[in-house]
């Protein structure tokens, strides 16, 4: 699956969980860039992404995610 396809699937998840209508998700987006993206919403986002892609992230993968680009890499690795 291409990076663009992953972004097409995760962007609506972020928008829904964070309740943002105009949401510009990029590889460099971090929790500090988005109002309302805290620890609880982060876990909800992760759970929704795991459901969408039928994957389960390893704790180490989650701890090493600094931005959305890292999340996309982890998704790519998990579905390969």
KETI-293257 format. One record per atom (N, C-alpha, C): y, z, x. Coordinates in steps of 0.05 Angstrom, whole numbers, padded with zeros to 5 digits, always signed. Example, Ala and Ser with C-alpha at 12.3 -4.5 7.8 and 13.67 -1.06 7.14 Angstrom:
<sites>
-00114+00156+00264 -00090+00156+00246 -00066+00156+00264 -00045+00142+00257 -00021+00143+00273 +00001+00157+00258 
</sites>
This chain:
<sites>
-00023+00000+00017 +00000+00000+00000 +00025+00000+00018 +00044-00017+00011 +00068-00019+00027 +00088+00004+00021 +00105+00009+00040 +00125+00030+00038 +00142+00026+00012 +00150+00002+00007 +00166-00004-00016 +00152+00003-00042 +00126-00002-00043 +00110+00004-00067 +00108+00035-00071 +00106+00049-00049 +00105+00078-00051 +00132+00089-00061 +00154+00078-00051 +00180+00086-00060 +00184+00080-00090 +00173+00057-00100 +00175+00051-00128 +00160+00071-00145 +00139+00083-00134 +00124+00103-00149 +00135+00131-00147 +00147+00138-00124 +00157+00166-00121 +00185+00170-00130 +00202+00149-00131 +00229+00152-00139 +00231+00163-00168 +00216+00152-00187 +00218+00164-00214 +00208+00193-00215 +00189+00200-00198 +00180+00228-00198 +00203+00246-00189 +00216+00239-00167 +00239+00254-00158 +00260+00256-00179 +00267+00234-00192 +00288+00233-00212 +00281+00251-00236 +00256+00250-00244 +00247+00267-00267 +00248+00296-00260 +00236+00304-00238 +00234+00332-00231 +00261+00344-00225 +00278+00328-00211 +00305+00338-00203 +00326+00333-00225 +00318+00319-00246 +00336+00313-00268 +00361+00299-00260 +00357+00278-00244 +00379+00261-00235 +00375+00233-00246 +00396+00222-00258 +00394+00195-00269 +00399+00174-00248 +00419+00177-00232 +00426+00159-00210 +00416+00171-00184 +00392+00164-00177 +00380+00177-00154 +00374+00156-00133 +00386+00159-00109 +00382+00141-00087 +00364+00154-00066 +00339+00148-00067 +00319+00160-00049 +00316+00142-00025 +00319+00153-00001 +00315+00138+00024 +00296+00153+00042 +00289+00140+00064 +00271+00153+00083 +00283+00178+00096 +00310+00178+00098 +00323+00201+00111 +00332+00223+00092 +00327+00219+00066 +00334+00240+00046 +00319+00266+00052 +00334+00288+00051 +00322+00314+00055 +00330+00333+00032 +00318+00356+00032 +00324+00375+00010 +00354+00383+00010 +00367+00382+00033 +00395+00389+00034 +00413+00368+00022 +00403+00344+00018 +00419+00322+00008 +00420+00321-00022 +00403+00336-00036 +00401+00333-00065 +00404+00360-00079 +00424+00361-00097 +00427+00385-00113 +00402+00391-00130 +00394+00415-00130 +00371+00423-00146 +00344+00421-00133 +00344+00411-00108 +00318+00408-00094 +00313+00433-00078 +00300+00452-00090 +00294+00477-00077 +00264+00480-00073 +00255+00504-00066 +00227+00508-00060 +00209+00503-00084 +00217+00512-00108 +00201+00508-00132 +00199+00479-00140 +00222+00465-00140 +00222+00437-00148 +00207+00421-00127 +00208+00429-00102 +00193+00415-00080 +00163+00416-00086 +00153+00439-00094 +00125+00441-00099 +00117+00425-00124 +00135+00424-00144 +00129+00407-00168 +00128+00378-00160 +00147+00369-00143 +00147+00341-00133 +00121+00335-00119 +00113+00353-00101 +00088+00349-00086 +00065+00347-00105 +00063+00364-00124 +00041+00364-00144 +00041+00338-00160 +00064+00329-00168 +00065+00304-00184 +00057+00280-00167 +00065+00280-00141 +00058+00258-00123 +00028+00258-00118 +00017+00282-00114 -00012+00284-00111 -00027+00273-00135 -00017+00278-00159 -00030+00267-00183 -00027+00237-00184 -00003+00227-00178 +00003+00198-00180 -00015+00182-00161 -00020+00192-00137 -00035+00178-00117 -00064+00187-00115 -00071+00207-00131 -00098+00219-00130 -00105+00228-00102 -00087+00243-00090 -00091+00253-00063 -00086+00284-00063 -00092+00296-00040 -00086+00324-00036 -00076+00327-00008 -00051+00336-00004 -00040+00339+00022 -00052+00363+00036 -00054+00361+00062 -00062+00384+00078 -00038+00401+00083 -00042+00427+00086 -00020+00445+00091 -00004+00437+00115 -00017+00429+00136 -00003+00421+00161 +00015+00397+00156 +00006+00378+00139 +00022+00355+00132 +00047+00364+00118 +00044+00382+00099 +00067+00392+00084 +00087+00406+00102 +00077+00422+00121 +00094+00437+00139 +00110+00418+00158 +00099+00395+00163 +00111+00376+00182 +00130+00356+00169 +00134+00358+00143 +00151+00339+00129 +00180+00349+00131 +00197+00332+00144 +00225+00338+00147 +00243+00322+00128 +00232+00299+00118 +00247+00282+00101 +00228+00265+00084 +00239+00248+00067 +00223+00231+00050 +00206+00211+00066 +00217+00202+00089 +00202+00184+00106 +00176+00197+00115 +00177+00222+00122 +00152+00236+00130 +00133+00239+00106 +00144+00243+00082 +00127+00244+00058 +00113+00217+00054 +00127+00195+00057 +00116+00169+00053 +00094+00164+00073 +00098+00172+00098 +00078+00169+00119 +00053+00185+00112 +00056+00209+00101 +00034+00226+00094 +00018+00213+00070 +00033+00201+00052 +00020+00188+00029 +00004+00164+00040 +00016+00148+00057 +00003+00125+00069 -00023+00133+00083 -00021+00154+00098 -00044+00164+00113 -00066+00174+00094 -00059+00187+00072 -00078+00198+00054 -00092+00177+00037 -00079+00154+00032 -00091+00134+00015 -00105+00112+00031 -00103+00114+00057 -00115+00093+00074 -00145+00098+00077 
</sites>
